[in-house]
Amino acid sequence: MKKLLLATAVAAALGAPATPVLAQDSPHSLTANLGFFSEYIFRGITQTAGKPALQGGFDYGHASGFYAGTWASNVSWPQDFGAYTRSSLEWDFYGGYKGTFGKSDFGFDVGTIYYYYPGRAGGVSNPTARDADTWEIYGALTWKFLGVKLSYNLDDYFGIRPNGQKTDGTWYLDIYGSYAFGDSGWSLNAHYGILDVKNDGNEAAGTKASYDDWRIGGAYTVPAGLFKSFEVGAYYTDTSAKKAFYTDLTGYDTSKGALVAYVKKTF
C-alpha cells in the first residue's frame, strides 16, 4: 500500500496519468487528486487570508458503498488569529458509507470527518487558545444533481468558544446543486449554507460566530485527450458573518466575499 500511495503521489506531482494498479472488475478503487486554488474557502470563510492554496488527497472506495480518504491543504488562519504559535497545515481524515435507495435517483451518504491541525495551540497573543482539531459526523440526501447535508460537531468547533462555553453541538446545513451539461464537460454549481454555533456570542460584543454563506460558480472538465480529467473552474462566495468576529490579528476580514479560481486533476 505504501508503494501504491507513493506511486500515485509522484504521478500527481508530475501531472502524469497514474498507472492502473487494480483489475477492472475489482470491487476496490483508489483515486488521487491535486489542485491549485487562488485561495482556500471553507464554509464561506477564507483559510489562507486571500492567498493561494495547494491541495490534494487520496480516496479509497469499495463497490459496497464504503469509502475512506485523506486530504490536506495549506492554511494560515491558526497563526493569523493567534490560536497557534506555528501552524500552516490542515489535514483531514474521513470515512463513511453511501448508496442509493433501490433503483431510484435518490441517494444517501453518512460518515465522519476529523480536521487535524499540526502544531501547538496558544502563543503570546492568545495563551489560552485551544486546539483547532475538530471532529464531525454527517449525513446527506441526494436527488440527481441536488443534495442536502447536515454536519454535527462532537467537540469545540475549531477551538472557538464565543461565550467561554464549549461549542460541541454546533451544526452546519449545506444545500447544494451541480448540473452538468451532458458530455460537454461544462457544469454549473451553487450552494447555500447555514452555520449554527452552539453557545454563540452576540453582535454587540463582537462575538457573533453563526452565519449563512452562499456560492455560485462553473467549471469545465476536459473529457478526453492529453489533459483528460483536468478541471478548471471559478466561483464567487460571500457570507452574512459579522466582521468583528472573523477579522484576524492582521486586520484581514476572512468572511468577506471572494472570487476564487482553480485548476485540479483527478487520477
C-alpha positions in Angstrom: 0.0 0.0 0.0 2.9 2.4 0.8 4.4 1.8 -2.6 1.0 2.3 -4.3 0.4 5.7 -2.5 3.9 6.9 -3.3 3.5 6.0 -7.0 0.2 7.8 -7.2 1.6 10.9 -5.4 4.5 11.1 -7.8 2.2 10.8 -10.8 0.0 13.5 -9.4 3.0 15.8 -8.8 4.2 15.2 -12.4 0.8 15.7 -13.9 1.0 12.2 -15.5 -1.8 9.7 -15.5 -1.5 7.1 -12.7 -0.8 3.6 -13.8 -3.8 1.3 -13.2 -3.0 -1.0 -10.3 -6.3 -2.7 -9.8 -8.1 -5.1 -12.1 -11.1 -3.5 -14.0 -13.5 -6.0 -12.3 -12.1 -5.3 -8.8 -14.6 -4.0 -6.2 -11.9 -1.7 -4.9 -10.9 1.7 -6.3 -8.1 4.1 -5.5 -8.0 7.7 -6.7 -5.9 10.8 -6.1 -6.5 14.5 -6.6 -4.3 17.6 -6.7 -5.4 21.2 -7.1 -4.2 24.8 -7.1 -6.6 27.4 -5.8 -6.3 31.2 -5.7 -7.4 30.9 -2.1 -8.9 28.2 0.2 -12.5 28.9 1.2 -14.3 26.7 3.8 -17.9 27.3 4.5 -17.6 30.9 3.2 -14.5 31.7 5.3 -11.1 32.1 3.8 -8.5 29.8 5.4 -5.5 31.4 3.7 -6.2 35.2 4.1 -6.7 35.6 0.4 -3.5 33.8 -0.6 -3.2 30.7 -2.9 -3.6 27.1 -1.7 -2.2 23.8 -2.8 -4.5 20.9 -2.0 -4.6 17.2 -2.6 -5.7 13.8 -1.3 -6.3 10.1 -1.7 -9.6 8.2 -1.7 -10.4 4.6 -1.4 -13.8 3.2 -2.4 -15.5 -0.2 -2.3 -18.3 -1.4 -4.5 -20.4 -2.0 -1.4 -20.5 1.8 -0.8 -17.9 2.1 2.0 -15.2 4.7 1.5 -12.3 6.3 3.3 -9.8 9.1 2.4 -7.4 11.8 3.5 -7.0 15.3 2.2 -4.7 18.3 3.0 -4.3 22.0 2.3 -2.0 24.8 3.5 -3.8 27.3 5.8 -2.8 30.4 7.6 -5.8 31.2 9.9 -4.5 29.4 13.1 -1.5 31.8 13.2 -3.4 34.8 11.8 -5.8 34.6 14.7 -3.1 33.9 17.3 -4.5 30.4 18.0 -1.3 28.6 17.2 2.3 29.7 17.5 3.1 27.8 14.3 0.7 26.0 12.0 0.3 26.0 8.2 -1.5 22.7 7.5 -5.0 21.3 7.6 -5.1 17.5 7.3 -8.4 15.8 7.1 -9.3 12.1 7.6 -12.8 10.8 6.7 -14.8 7.7 6.0 -18.4 6.6 5.5 -21.0 4.7 3.5 -23.1 5.9 0.6 -25.6 4.3 -1.8 -29.0 4.7 -3.4 -32.5 3.8 -2.4 -33.2 0.9 -4.6 -33.1 1.8 -8.3 -34.3 5.3 -7.7 -32.5 8.6 -8.3 -32.4 9.2 -4.5 -29.1 8.6 -2.7 -27.6 8.9 0.8 -24.2 9.4 2.4 -23.3 9.0 6.1 -19.9 9.3 7.6 -17.4 11.1 9.8 -14.5 13.5 9.3 -11.7 14.7 11.5 -9.9 18.0 10.9 -6.4 17.9 12.2 -4.1 21.0 12.6 -0.5 20.0 13.5 1.3 22.5 15.8 1.0 23.9 19.3 -2.0 25.9 20.3 -1.5 29.2 22.2 1.1 31.9 22.0 2.0 35.3 23.3 -1.1 36.9 21.7 -3.5 34.2 22.8 -2.0 32.0 25.6 -5.4 30.3 26.4 -6.2 29.2 22.8 -7.4 25.7 22.4 -6.6 23.1 19.7 -8.4 23.7 16.5 -8.8 19.9 15.8 -12.4 19.2 15.1 -14.5 16.0 14.8 -17.8 15.9 12.9 -20.4 13.3 11.8 -22.5 14.0 8.8 -25.5 12.7 6.8 -26.6 13.7 3.3 -29.5 13.0 1.0 -29.2 13.5 -2.8 -31.5 13.5 -5.8 -29.9 13.6 -9.2 -27.9 16.9 -9.2 -29.3 18.2 -5.9 -28.3 17.5 -2.3 -28.6 18.5 1.3 -26.0 17.6 4.0 -26.1 18.1 7.8 -22.8 18.1 9.7 -22.8 17.9 13.5 -19.8 18.8 15.7 -18.7 16.5 18.5 -16.3 18.8 20.2 -15.4 22.5 20.2 -16.0 23.9 16.8 -12.4 24.6 15.5 -11.4 25.6 19.0 -13.8 28.6 19.3 -15.8 29.5 22.4 -17.5 32.9 21.8 -19.1 32.9 25.2 -16.4 30.9 27.0 -18.6 27.8 26.8 -18.0 24.7 24.8 -19.3 24.6 21.3 -19.9 20.9 20.8 -23.3 20.5 19.2 -22.6 23.1 16.5 -24.2 22.2 13.2 -23.8 23.2 9.6 -26.5 22.7 6.9 -25.3 22.5 3.3 -27.8 22.8 0.5 -26.1 22.3 -2.9 -26.6 21.5 -6.6 -24.3 20.7 -9.5 -25.7 20.5 -13.0 -23.6 19.0 -15.9 -24.5 19.9 -19.5 -24.4 16.4 -21.0 -21.0 15.2 -22.0 -19.7 18.7 -22.8 -17.6 18.9 -19.7 -19.3 22.1 -18.6 -21.1 22.3 -15.3 -22.8 24.9 -13.0 -22.8 24.6 -9.2 -24.4 26.5 -6.4 -24.5 26.2 -2.6 -26.3 27.8 0.4 -25.0 27.0 3.9 -26.2 27.8 7.5 -23.8 27.6 10.4 -25.4 27.5 13.9 -22.7 27.8 16.6 -23.7 26.3 20.0 -23.4 28.8 22.9 -22.9 31.6 20.3 -21.8 35.1 21.2 -23.7 38.3 20.4 -23.2 41.0 17.8 -22.9 43.9 20.3 -19.9 42.2 22.0 -18.3 41.3 18.6 -18.5 37.6 19.4 -21.3 36.5 17.0 -20.0 33.4 15.2 -23.1 32.0 13.4 -23.8 33.0 9.8 -25.1 31.9 6.4 -22.9 31.6 3.3 -23.6 31.1 -0.4 -21.6 30.3 -3.5 -22.2 30.1 -7.3 -19.8 29.1 -10.0 -19.0 27.0 -13.0 -16.3 24.5 -14.2 -15.0 22.7 -17.2 -13.6 19.2 -17.0 -11.6 18.0 -20.0 -13.4 14.9 -21.3 -10.7 13.3 -23.3 -7.2 13.7 -24.7 -3.9 14.5 -23.1 -5.5 16.7 -20.4 -8.4 14.4 -19.6 -9.8 14.8 -16.1 -8.3 18.3 -15.6 -10.9 20.6 -14.2 -10.8 24.4 -14.5 -13.3 26.5 -12.6 -14.2 29.6 -10.7 -16.9 30.7 -8.2 -18.0 33.6 -6.2 -18.7 33.2 -2.5 -19.9 35.5 0.3 -21.4 35.3 3.8 -23.6 37.1 6.4 -20.8 36.7 9.0 -20.1 39.5 11.4 -16.8 41.2 10.5 -15.8 41.7 14.2 -15.5 38.0 15.0 -13.9 36.9 11.7 -11.3 39.7 11.4 -7.8 38.3 12.2 -5.0 40.0 14.1 -3.6 41.5 10.9 -6.9 43.3 10.3 -8.0 40.9 7.4 -11.7 40.1 7.2 -11.8 36.4 6.5 -15.6 36.4 5.9 -15.7 38.9 3.1 -16.9 38.0 -0.4 -14.3 36.4 -2.7 -13.9 35.3 -6.3 -11.9 32.0 -6.5 -10.3 30.4 -9.5 -8.8 26.9 -9.5 -7.4 24.1 -11.5 -7.3 20.5 -10.4 -6.7 17.0 -11.6 -8.2 13.6 -10.6 -6.2 10.5 -11.2 
